[in-house]
Amino acid sequence: MIEISHVDKWYGTAFQALKDCTTSVAKGEVVVVCGPSGSGKSTLIKCVNALEPFQGGKITVDGISVGDPKTDLPKLRARVGMVFQHFELFPHLRIIDNLCLAQEKVLGRPHAEAVAKASKLLDRVGLKIQAQKYPAELSGGQQQRVAIARALAMDPIAMLFDEPTSALDPEMISEVLDVMVDLARDGMTMMVVTHEMGFARKVANRVIFMDQGEIVEDALKDDFFGKPRSDRAQKFLSKILSH
């Protein structure tokens, strides 16, 4: 579903954010991307739907080349759901309208159909009764669940998550992770940047560990947690799992 081949990304000429990154995500696979801050995790998944340009290598999503100038990027992004660290909801729109806007503007869905789809997805994330509220009236965890529902409303072929729980209070984290676990169990192709190792252990097929812009490890979940090959990953895990 997602092929990343020898990708390099620079900011200006001085800083290389991604160095020769190669990996892939199969249909229905859940891949967790972890590593220390500044290692290139978020940059990597933002390159997948061209929110960040890259200078070397190739990325394809469902056979479509992301870096090709002829690629219709808005159309591609409509097929690849993205959930950010900060919820990015439209504050002036009610929850139901946040879910309907892109369905109508981008996919051309009739209003009634968009509302029906939005209601069904809000029900799925446990927020149907909040449909008429505005984002500011919801907790952070609820807003992030709305953001996931909004991405799903576009019928994506894959979902990208960029640290979806890092801006949340601890007690709100589980309600968002529960929705993500359900998605994974339903067979959604997912690439998730997160420090939530419990989530990774529960649902990931593979774990990618990044450091200083490079993919240091790309291993099956059990291999990664059981015996990471690199000293850097071992040190990272010993710190993150010791508390």
C-alpha positions as CSV (number, residue, x, y, z in Angstrom):
1,M,0.0,0.0,0.0
2,I,2.8,2.4,0.9
3,E,6.3,2.1,-0.5
4,I,9.1,4.3,0.7
5,S,12.4,3.9,-1.2
6,H,15.7,5.6,-0.5
7,V,14.0,8.9,0.6
8,D,16.2,11.9,1.5
9,K,14.8,15.2,2.8
10,W,16.7,18.3,3.5
11,Y,15.8,21.6,5.2
12,G,17.9,24.1,3.2
13,T,21.4,22.9,2.6
14,A,22.5,22.5,6.2
15,F,20.2,20.0,7.8
16,Q,19.2,16.5,6.4
17,A,16.0,15.4,8.1
18,L,15.7,12.0,6.4
19,K,18.6,9.9,5.2
20,D,18.1,7.0,2.7
21,C,14.9,5.8,4.3
22,T,13.4,2.6,2.9
23,T,10.4,0.7,4.2
24,S,6.9,-0.4,3.1
25,V,3.5,-0.9,4.6
26,A,1.3,-3.7,3.3
27,K,-2.5,-3.5,3.0
28,G,-4.0,-4.0,6.4
29,E,-0.7,-3.7,8.2
30,V,-0.2,-1.5,11.3
31,V,3.3,-0.1,11.5
32,V,4.4,2.0,14.5
33,V,7.2,4.5,14.0
34,C,9.1,5.4,17.2
35,G,12.3,7.0,18.3
36,P,13.7,10.0,20.2
37,S,12.4,13.6,19.5
38,G,13.9,15.0,16.3
39,S,14.6,11.6,14.8
40,G,12.5,12.3,11.7
41,K,9.4,10.2,12.5
42,S,6.8,12.9,11.9
43,T,8.7,14.2,8.8
44,L,8.7,10.7,7.3
45,I,4.9,10.2,7.5
46,K,4.2,13.8,6.4
47,C,6.2,12.9,3.2
48,V,3.9,10.0,2.6
49,N,1.0,12.3,1.6
50,A,3.3,15.2,0.5
51,L,2.6,17.5,3.4
52,E,6.4,17.7,3.4
53,P,8.4,17.7,0.1
54,F,11.4,15.3,-0.2
55,Q,14.4,15.7,-2.4
56,G,15.6,12.2,-3.1
57,G,14.1,8.7,-3.5
58,K,10.5,7.7,-4.2
59,I,7.3,7.2,-2.3
60,T,4.3,5.5,-3.8
61,V,0.8,5.1,-2.2
62,D,-1.4,2.5,-3.8
63,G,0.8,2.7,-6.9
64,I,0.6,6.5,-7.2
65,S,4.0,8.3,-7.1
66,V,3.8,11.0,-4.4
67,G,6.7,13.0,-5.7
68,D,5.6,13.0,-9.4
69,P,4.7,16.7,-10.3
70,K,1.8,15.3,-12.4
71,T,0.2,13.6,-9.3
72,D,-3.0,15.3,-8.1
73,L,-2.0,15.8,-4.5
74,P,-5.4,16.9,-3.1
75,K,-7.0,13.8,-4.6
76,L,-4.2,11.6,-3.1
77,R,-4.6,13.3,0.3
78,A,-8.3,12.6,0.2
79,R,-7.5,8.9,0.1
80,V,-4.9,9.0,2.9
81,G,-6.4,10.0,6.2
82,M,-4.1,12.1,8.5
83,V,-4.6,12.7,12.2
84,F,-2.3,15.3,13.8
85,Q,-1.0,15.9,17.3
86,H,-3.3,18.9,17.6
87,F,-6.7,18.2,16.4
88,E,-7.0,20.8,13.7
89,L,-10.8,20.9,13.8
90,F,-12.5,24.0,12.5
91,P,-13.5,25.9,15.7
92,H,-16.3,27.8,14.1
93,L,-18.1,24.7,12.8
94,R,-20.2,22.3,14.7
95,I,-18.8,18.7,15.1
96,I,-21.2,17.3,12.4
97,D,-20.2,20.1,10.0
98,N,-16.5,19.4,10.6
99,L,-17.2,15.9,9.3
100,C,-19.3,16.9,6.4
101,L,-17.2,19.7,4.9
102,A,-14.6,17.8,3.0
103,Q,-17.0,15.0,2.1
104,E,-19.1,17.6,0.2
105,K,-16.3,19.9,-1.1
106,V,-13.7,17.2,-2.1
107,L,-15.7,14.1,-2.7
108,G,-18.8,15.9,-4.0
109,R,-21.2,13.9,-1.7
110,P,-24.7,15.2,-1.4
111,H,-25.3,16.9,2.0
112,A,-27.8,14.2,3.3
113,E,-25.4,11.4,2.4
114,A,-22.5,13.3,4.1
115,V,-24.6,13.8,7.3
116,A,-25.5,10.1,7.4
117,K,-21.9,9.1,7.0
118,A,-20.8,11.6,9.7
119,S,-23.4,10.4,12.1
120,K,-22.5,6.8,11.7
121,L,-18.8,7.6,12.3
122,L,-19.5,9.7,15.3
123,D,-21.5,6.8,16.7
124,R,-18.5,4.6,16.0
125,V,-16.1,6.8,18.1
126,G,-18.8,7.2,20.8
127,L,-19.6,10.8,20.2
128,K,-23.0,10.8,18.3
129,I,-24.6,12.9,21.1
130,Q,-22.0,15.6,20.7
131,A,-22.8,16.2,17.0
132,Q,-24.3,19.7,17.5
133,K,-21.6,21.0,19.7
134,Y,-18.5,23.1,18.8
135,P,-15.0,21.7,19.2
136,A,-14.3,24.0,22.2
137,E,-17.1,22.3,24.1
138,L,-15.4,18.9,23.9
139,S,-12.4,17.5,25.9
140,G,-9.1,17.0,24.1
141,G,-9.7,13.2,23.9
142,Q,-13.2,13.8,22.4
143,Q,-11.8,16.3,19.8
144,Q,-9.1,13.8,18.8
145,R,-11.8,11.1,18.3
146,V,-13.7,13.6,16.1
147,A,-10.5,14.2,14.1
148,I,-10.2,10.4,13.5
149,A,-13.9,10.2,12.5
150,R,-13.4,13.2,10.1
151,A,-10.5,11.4,8.4
152,L,-12.5,8.2,8.1
153,A,-15.4,10.1,6.5
154,M,-13.3,10.3,3.4
155,D,-13.1,6.5,3.0
156,P,-9.3,6.5,3.2
157,I,-7.2,3.5,1.9
158,A,-4.7,4.2,4.7
159,M,-4.4,6.3,7.8
160,L,-1.4,8.2,9.1
161,F,-1.2,9.3,12.8
162,D,1.3,11.8,13.9
163,E,1.6,11.4,17.7
164,P,-2.2,11.5,18.2
165,T,-2.1,11.3,22.0
166,S,0.9,13.4,22.9
167,A,-1.2,16.6,23.5
168,L,-3.7,14.8,25.7
169,D,-4.1,14.4,29.5
170,P,-3.2,10.9,30.5
171,E,-6.8,9.8,31.2
172,M,-7.9,10.8,27.8
173,I,-5.2,8.8,26.0
174,S,-6.9,5.4,26.3
175,E,-10.2,6.6,24.7
176,V,-8.3,7.6,21.6
177,L,-6.1,4.5,21.6
178,D,-9.2,2.3,21.9
179,V,-10.6,3.8,18.7
180,M,-7.3,3.2,17.0
181,V,-7.2,-0.4,18.2
182,D,-10.6,-1.0,16.8
183,L,-9.5,0.5,13.4
184,A,-6.5,-1.8,13.4
185,R,-8.7,-4.8,14.1
186,D,-11.0,-3.9,11.3
187,G,-8.0,-4.1,8.9
188,M,-7.2,-0.5,8.3
189,T,-3.7,0.1,6.9
190,M,-2.0,2.4,9.5
191,M,1.3,4.1,10.0
192,V,1.4,5.5,13.5
193,V,4.1,7.8,15.0
194,T,3.8,7.3,18.8
195,H,5.6,6.8,22.1
196,E,2.7,4.6,23.3
197,M,4.6,1.3,23.5
198,G,1.6,-0.5,25.0
199,F,-0.4,0.3,21.8
200,A,2.6,-0.8,19.7
201,R,2.7,-4.1,21.6
202,K,-1.0,-4.6,21.3
203,V,-1.7,-4.0,17.6
204,A,1.5,-3.3,15.6
205,N,2.6,-5.8,13.0
206,R,6.0,-4.1,12.7
207,V,7.9,-1.4,14.5
208,I,10.2,1.1,12.8
209,F,12.8,2.8,15.1
210,M,14.3,6.0,13.8
211,D,17.3,8.0,15.0
212,Q,18.9,11.1,13.4
213,G,16.9,10.8,10.3
214,E,17.6,7.2,9.6
215,I,15.6,4.0,9.9
216,V,17.8,2.1,12.4
217,E,15.5,-0.8,12.9
218,D,12.5,-2.2,10.9
219,A,11.4,-5.3,12.7
220,L,8.5,-7.5,13.5
221,K,6.9,-6.3,16.8
222,D,8.0,-9.4,18.8
223,D,11.6,-9.1,17.5
224,F,11.8,-5.4,18.3
225,F,10.5,-5.7,21.9
226,G,12.3,-9.1,22.5
227,K,15.7,-8.3,21.2
228,P,16.3,-5.0,19.3
229,R,19.4,-5.4,17.1
230,S,20.9,-1.9,17.6
231,D,22.4,-0.5,20.8
232,R,20.5,2.7,20.1
233,A,17.1,1.0,20.1
234,Q,18.0,-1.1,23.2
235,K,18.9,2.1,25.0
236,F,15.6,3.8,23.9
237,L,13.5,0.9,25.0
238,S,15.3,0.5,28.4
239,K,14.4,4.2,29.1
240,I,10.8,4.1,27.8
241,L,9.8,0.7,29.3
242,S,11.5,1.1,32.7
243,H,8.8,3.3,34.2
